[in-house]
Every structure is written in structure tokens, then in C-alpha cells.
């Protein structure tokens, strides 16, 4: 069913979970795994600067993850981009490699934080030409009921 799977990662815990799911799927379907990381740029007066000041460390972490996949027998390749719109860059790379699926992590931002910071997973759902799987983080805190039940 899947011949090429793109795992979108930004080095966060949510992305690590998504990479594990993408790896399992690639193994199960004997699919090509393409790991995509985008160093996001923010436009400021006079140019653009990296959003993440620790992008070198993040890049190295992701390179090591891909090396470990290769050591474990998984065929995986890494594509690193620098762009203002990470979702668009991931979608374009997915098109370029003929991806059948994009797997990404999903952070649990509230509606306001999602509006302020955006969500790559949410944007991918709207612009990608192939299916997108968003892997959620497990709940860290129990849900607090809004209403007491008798």
C-alpha cells in the first residue's frame, strides 16, 4: 500500500514518536522512508533569521536518529531544508519523492496557542497531496471533569 513514507520531524518529543510510527510503517510495508526536517526562518526587518537558535544541535540529533535507523537495517534518507513555511517545504518534498503518506507529530496546543504559533500538522492536512497521519502525544495530566457527576 505504501511505497514511500515521509516522516516530518523537528526534533521534539512529538516528532520522535511520529518517527517511530513512520519507521514501523515503513518496515511493515517495506517502504522507502524519507525523513524531512525544516529549519524554520522568521522574517524580520532586514532579512530572515532561524526560529530555533539551537538548530545545529537539532540537525545533529536528527542525523543521529537516521544513522541509528540505518544501523538497525532500515533504509532511510534525510532531507534538511531551510524555509519560512515548514509545512509547505514538507509537502513539496513529499511531492518530489512521490510520498504515499506523511507522518508528523501533533502537539496538543490549545486553540489560542495553535492560532499564535500555528501547527505544521494542521497545515499539512490542508496542503499535502497525499494522506497525512498526525501522531498525538499521550496525555500528561488526567482530564479534570468540568462538571461533577453524581
C-alpha positions, 0 to 999 in steps of 0.5 A: 500500500505504501511505497514511500513514507515521509516522516516530518520531524523537528526534533521534539518529543512529538516528532520522535514518536511520529518517527517511530510510527513512520519507521514501523510503517515503513518496515511493515510495508517495506517502504522507502522512508524519507525523513524531512526536517525544516529549519524554520526562518522568521522574517524580520526587518532586514532579512530572515533569521532561524526560529530555533537558535539551537538548530545545529544541535537539532540537525545533529540529533536528527542525523543521529536518529537516521544513522541509528535507523540505518544501523538497525537495517532500515533504509532511510534518507534525510532531507534538511531544508531551510524555509519560512513555511515548514509545512509547505517545504514538507509537502513539496518534498513529499511531492518530489519523492512521490510520498504515499503518506506523511507522518508528523507529530501533533502537539496538543496546543490549545486553540489560542496557542495553535492560532499564535504559533500555528501547527505544521500538522494542521497545515499539512492536512490542508496542503499535502497531496497525499494522506497525512497521519498526525501522531498525538502525544499521550496525555500528561495530566488526567482530564479534570471533569468540568462538571461533577457527576453524581 
